[in-house]
Amino acid sequence: EEQDCLLRNQPDQPQNPKVLRIAIIGAPNAGKSTLSNQLLGRKVFPVSQKVHTTRCKAQGVVTYEDTQLIILDTPGLTSPFKAKRHKLDEAMLTDPWDSMKHADLVLVLVDVSDHWTRNCLSKEVLKCLSQFPDIPSVLVLNKVDLLKKKFILLELVTELTEGIVNGRKLEVRSEFKHNSTSSAKSPLQVPRASPENRDHGSHCLQETDQAQEGCSLDNSSDARASESSLVTEEAQVPKHYGPRDLKNMKGWPCFQEIFMLAALRGEEVDTLKRYLLMQAKPGPWEFHSRVLTSQSPQEICDNIIREKILEYLPREVPYGVIQVTEMWEEGPSGELLIMQNLLVPRKSHMMMLIGRGGKVISRIAQEASQDLMNVFLCDVRLKLKVDVKS
């Protein structure tokens, strides 16, 4: 009731409010929801190792002093063929595009630990960016902590930006020597989007003597960089790209900034957050300062339970589960009592979901209850039933 009241009422506007609407797009499982949760400081979006955990667009709200960031966590951009294979709703195809229409800035997230996909942006992402060329875009390289050879990041930056950042050409010059004790200490920079950004601390591609693991390009393998630099010069970048142009493109030449982070561990997320706060423009807040997400408590509950189902069941099973909440009420001691029925298409799926001796469903209920307690800040008693769809 309190959440509904906060969402319905007018925001508590400060004297000079500023706002920034941020769309986070990328391939499925790039870490969009993990990054959203880190920016919010609390887990409100579902996270799983499996693709398509996020099934619809949801908004997170970061309020700091007079500035409000509205984070549009969207489903991973996918093709109609893949959507059909995973039995996904049509909203999974349209929601990322709808989010772009309302965004002031777009973060394009790339999982650099996936060597199959990291060297180029997906066609869906490029198509989305080309449809909205006037929206400023920022490249975010995620999961850099999983890279043993940090110098790979130099190659990825060149490929994912088509060698151009903020309208300037990048020329990577690197010399490597086999020395297990030396470390890279020369500064590595890209041109900034605007003069006011020059002060934001440890920039994405800036290496210092005290570079941190999440953002550093320090090469931890045997071949360490002794010299590395990016030379820039003005580049002529077309304003619009057609389907023929996208066919031959691996990256996007219109990024204004590049950030490198490890969203799961929270490394360098604060640097990105400070940058986003600086990009906010004067405008009225859309939410009360105490609102953390536009989702209802029931939607948060459904998402968290589905996240656990995705974690513990084989790939094809969870996407066919239908969740039906049968009880949602306050207990005698103020605890939240929830009972949910999980409907599956086959009896074999039901046996997998229950597990031997009920171990799987018990673990799902226990872990989901703990996550719900952390979100709602109260005791939660969750009971799950499993039935075959009639």
C-alpha positions in Angstrom: 0.0 0.0 0.0 2.8 2.4 0.8 4.5 1.6 -2.5 1.3 2.2 -4.4 0.7 5.5 -2.5 4.3 6.7 -3.4 3.8 5.8 -7.1 0.4 7.6 -7.2 1.3 10.8 -5.4 3.2 13.7 -6.8 7.0 13.6 -6.4 8.5 15.7 -3.6 10.2 18.1 -6.1 13.4 19.9 -4.9 14.0 23.6 -5.8 16.1 22.9 -8.9 15.4 19.3 -9.9 17.5 17.5 -12.5 16.7 14.2 -14.2 18.2 11.7 -16.6 16.4 8.7 -18.2 18.9 5.9 -19.0 18.2 3.0 -21.2 20.5 0.0 -20.7 20.6 -2.2 -23.7 22.7 -5.2 -24.8 22.7 -8.8 -25.7 20.9 -11.3 -23.3 22.9 -12.1 -20.2 25.4 -9.2 -20.6 24.7 -8.1 -17.0 22.1 -5.3 -17.5 20.1 -6.2 -14.4 23.2 -6.7 -12.3 24.4 -3.3 -13.3 21.0 -1.8 -12.6 20.9 -3.3 -9.1 24.4 -2.0 -8.3 23.4 1.5 -9.4 20.3 1.3 -7.2 22.3 -0.1 -4.2 19.7 -2.9 -3.7 18.6 -5.9 -5.6 15.2 -5.2 -7.2 15.7 -6.7 -10.7 16.1 -10.5 -11.2 19.5 -11.9 -12.1 20.4 -15.3 -13.5 23.1 -17.1 -15.5 20.4 -18.0 -18.1 19.3 -15.7 -20.9 16.0 -13.7 -20.9 15.7 -13.5 -17.1 14.3 -10.0 -17.5 11.0 -10.4 -19.3 9.7 -6.9 -19.4 11.0 -3.3 -19.1 11.1 -2.1 -15.5 12.3 1.2 -14.0 14.7 1.7 -11.2 15.1 5.1 -9.5 18.3 6.6 -8.0 17.7 9.9 -6.2 20.8 11.8 -5.0 20.4 15.4 -3.7 18.5 17.3 -6.4 19.1 14.7 -9.2 17.1 11.7 -10.2 18.3 8.9 -12.4 15.6 6.8 -14.0 17.1 3.5 -15.1 15.2 1.6 -17.7 16.2 -2.1 -17.3 15.1 -3.8 -20.5 15.1 -7.4 -21.8 18.1 -8.4 -23.9 17.8 -7.4 -27.5 16.9 -10.6 -29.4 15.7 -11.7 -32.8 12.1 -12.9 -33.6 13.6 -16.4 -34.3 15.2 -16.6 -30.8 12.1 -15.2 -29.2 10.0 -17.9 -30.7 12.5 -20.6 -29.6 12.3 -19.4 -26.0 8.5 -18.9 -26.2 9.0 -15.3 -25.2 6.2 -12.7 -25.2 6.1 -10.1 -28.0 7.0 -7.5 -25.4 10.5 -9.0 -25.2 11.0 -7.7 -28.8 9.3 -4.3 -28.4 10.2 -3.2 -24.9 13.9 -2.3 -25.6 12.8 -0.1 -28.5 10.1 1.6 -26.4 12.8 2.3 -23.7 15.0 3.9 -26.3 12.2 6.3 -27.4 12.1 7.8 -23.8 15.8 7.8 -23.0 18.1 10.8 -22.6 21.2 8.5 -22.7 21.8 4.9 -23.6 24.3 2.5 -22.0 25.4 -0.3 -24.3 26.6 -3.2 -22.2 29.0 -5.8 -23.6 30.2 -8.9 -21.7 33.9 -9.0 -22.4 34.3 -12.4 -20.8 32.3 -14.1 -23.6 34.9 -14.6 -26.3 32.2 -15.7 -28.8 30.3 -12.4 -28.8 32.6 -9.7 -27.4 34.3 -8.7 -30.6 31.2 -7.1 -32.2 27.9 -5.6 -31.2 24.9 -7.7 -32.2 22.9 -6.7 -35.2 19.9 -6.0 -32.9 22.0 -3.6 -30.8 23.4 -1.8 -33.9 19.9 -1.6 -35.5 18.6 -0.1 -32.3 21.4 2.5 -32.1 21.0 3.5 -35.7 17.3 4.1 -35.3 18.0 6.7 -32.5 21.3 8.4 -33.6 20.5 11.6 -31.7 20.5 9.9 -28.3 24.0 10.1 -26.7 25.4 6.6 -26.2 28.1 5.2 -23.9 29.9 1.9 -24.2 30.2 -0.1 -21.0 32.5 -3.1 -21.0 31.4 -5.4 -18.3 33.0 -8.4 -16.4 36.5 -7.1 -17.1 37.6 -8.8 -13.8 37.2 -12.2 -15.7 39.8 -11.3 -18.3 43.3 -12.6 -17.5 44.9 -10.7 -20.4 43.9 -7.0 -19.9 45.5 -5.9 -23.1 42.6 -7.6 -25.0 40.5 -4.6 -23.9 42.5 -2.4 -26.2 41.5 -4.5 -29.2 37.9 -4.7 -28.1 37.7 -0.9 -27.7 39.0 -0.5 -31.3 36.5 -3.0 -32.7 33.4 -2.0 -30.7 33.9 1.7 -31.6 35.0 1.2 -35.2 38.1 3.1 -34.1 36.1 6.3 -33.3 35.1 7.8 -29.9 33.4 11.2 -29.5 34.1 12.0 -33.2 37.8 11.3 -33.0 39.8 8.5 -34.5 41.6 6.2 -32.2 45.0 4.7 -33.1 46.2 2.1 -30.7 50.0 1.8 -30.3 51.3 -1.0 -28.1 54.6 -2.6 -27.5 54.7 -5.8 -25.5 57.7 -7.5 -23.9 57.9 -10.8 -22.0 58.5 -9.6 -18.5 56.5 -11.0 -15.6 57.5 -8.2 -13.2 56.9 -5.0 -15.2 53.6 -3.3 -15.3 51.9 -0.7 -17.6 52.1 2.8 -16.2 51.7 5.1 -19.1 48.4 7.0 -19.2 45.8 5.7 -21.7 43.0 8.1 -22.6 40.2 8.8 -25.0 38.8 12.2 -25.9 36.1 13.3 -23.5 32.5 14.0 -24.5 32.5 17.5 -22.8 34.8 19.7 -20.8 32.9 19.2 -17.6 33.7 15.5 -17.6 37.5 16.0 -17.2 37.2 15.8 -13.4 35.4 12.4 -13.0 38.2 10.5 -11.3 39.3 7.2 -12.8 38.0 7.4 -16.3 37.2 4.2 -18.2 40.3 4.2 -20.4 42.7 6.1 -18.1 45.5 4.0 -16.5 47.3 5.4 -13.5 50.0 4.2 -11.1 47.2 3.2 -8.7 44.9 1.7 -11.3 42.2 -0.6 -9.9 41.5 -4.0 -11.2 38.0 -3.3 -12.4 39.0 -0.4 -14.6 42.7 -0.9 -15.2 44.2 -2.0 -18.5 47.2 -3.5 -16.5 48.1 -6.7 -18.2 48.3 -9.5 -15.7 49.5 -12.2 -18.1 53.2 -13.0 -18.9 53.2 -10.5 -21.8 52.8 -7.1 -20.1 52.5 -3.8 -21.8 55.5 -1.5 -21.5 54.0 1.2 -23.7 50.4 1.8 -24.8 48.7 4.9 -26.0 45.7 6.1 -28.0 46.4 8.8 -30.5 43.4 10.8 -31.6 42.5 12.9 -34.6 39.2 14.4 -35.9 37.0 11.9 -37.8 34.2 12.4 -40.2 31.3 10.4 -38.8 28.0 10.2 -40.8 24.9 11.2 -38.9 22.8 8.3 -40.1 23.5 4.7 -40.9 21.3 2.6 -43.2 20.9 -1.2 -43.3 23.7 -1.5 -45.9 26.1 0.3 -43.6 25.2 -1.9 -40.6 25.8 -5.0 -42.6 29.6 -4.3 -42.6 29.9 -2.8 -39.1 31.1 -4.6 -36.0 30.9 -1.6 -33.7 29.3 1.8 -33.3 31.4 4.9 -34.1 29.2 7.4 -32.2 29.9 6.5 -28.6 30.7 9.5 -26.4 32.5 7.6 -23.6 33.8 4.2 -22.6 33.6 2.6 -19.2 35.1 -0.6 -17.9 33.7 -2.3 -14.9 32.8 -5.5 -13.0 29.1 -5.0 -12.2 28.8 -8.2 -10.1 31.6 -7.1 -7.8 30.6 -3.4 -8.0 34.0 -2.3 -9.2 34.0 1.1 -10.9 30.2 1.3 -10.7 30.5 4.4 -8.6 32.6 6.1 -11.3 29.8 5.4 -13.9 27.2 6.6 -11.4 29.0 9.9 -10.9 29.2 10.4 -14.6 25.5 9.7 -15.0 24.6 12.2 -12.3 26.7 14.9 -14.1 24.8 14.3 -17.3 21.4 15.0 -15.8 19.6 18.0 -17.2 17.1 20.4 -15.5 13.7 18.9 -15.4 10.9 17.7 -13.0 11.3 14.5 -11.1 9.0 11.6 -12.1 9.1 9.7 -8.8 9.0 10.4 -5.1 12.5 10.4 -3.6 11.6 7.2 -1.6 10.7 5.2 -4.6 13.3 2.6 -5.7 11.5 0.9 -8.5 8.3 1.3 -10.5 7.5 -2.4 -10.0 4.7 -3.4 -7.7 5.7 -5.7 -4.7 3.9 -8.6 -6.5 6.0 -8.0 -9.6 9.2 -8.0 -7.6 8.1 -11.3 -5.9 7.3 -13.0 -9.2 10.7 -11.9 -10.7 12.7 -13.2 -7.7 10.9 -16.6 -7.7 11.4 -16.9 -11.5 15.1 -16.1 -11.0 15.5 -19.0 -8.7 13.6 -21.4 -11.0 15.9 -20.4 -13.8 18.9 -21.1 -11.6 18.0 -24.6 -10.6 16.1 -26.1 -13.6 17.4 -27.3 -17.0 17.4 -24.8 -19.8 14.1 -25.6 -21.5 11.9 -26.0 -18.4 11.7 -22.6 -16.6 10.4 -20.6 -19.6 7.1 -22.6 -19.6 6.3 -22.0 -15.9 3.2 -19.9 -15.1 3.1 -18.2 -11.7 -0.2 -17.7 -9.9 -0.2 -15.9 -6.5 -3.0 -17.4 -4.3 -2.2 -15.6 -1.0 -0.6 -12.3 -0.2 -1.4 -11.0 3.3 0.1 -9.7 6.5 0.6 -12.2 9.3 -0.2 -11.6 13.1 3.4 -10.4 13.8 3.7 -8.2 10.7 5.4 -10.8 8.5 4.4 -11.1 4.8 2.6 -14.4 4.0 2.8 -15.4 0.3 1.6 -18.6 -1.3 2.3 -19.1 -5.1 1.2 -21.9 -7.4 3.7 -22.8 -10.2 2.0 -24.3 -13.2 4.1 -26.4 -15.6 3.2 -28.0 -18.9 4.3 -31.6 -18.2 4.4 -34.0 -15.3 8.1 -34.5 -16.0 8.7 -30.8 -15.5 6.8 -31.0 -12.2 9.0 -33.8 -10.9 12.1 -31.8 -11.8 10.8 -28.6 -10.1 9.9 -30.5 -6.9 13.1 -32.5 -6.9 13.9 -35.7 -5.0 12.3 -35.4 -1.6 11.2 -31.9 -2.4 14.7 -30.6 -2.2 14.7 -28.3 -5.3 11.4 -26.5 -4.5 12.4 -26.1 -0.9 15.7 -24.5 -1.9 13.9 -22.2 -4.3 11.4 -21.1 -1.6 14.2 -20.6 1.0 16.4 -18.5 -1.2 13.5 -16.5 -2.7 12.3 -15.8 0.9 15.7 -14.4 1.9 15.9 -12.1 -1.2 12.3 -10.9 -0.6 13.2 -10.1 3.1 16.2 -8.0 1.8 13.9 -6.1 -0.6 10.8 -5.6 1.6 12.8 -5.2 4.9 10.4 -7.5 6.8 10.0 -11.2 7.5 8.6 -13.2 4.6 7.1 -16.7 4.7 6.8 -18.1 1.2 5.1 -21.3 0.3 5.3 -22.7 -3.3 3.1 -25.4 -4.8 3.6 -27.1 -8.2 0.8 -28.3 -10.5 0.5 -29.4 -14.1 -1.5 -27.0 -16.3 -5.0 -28.2 -16.9 
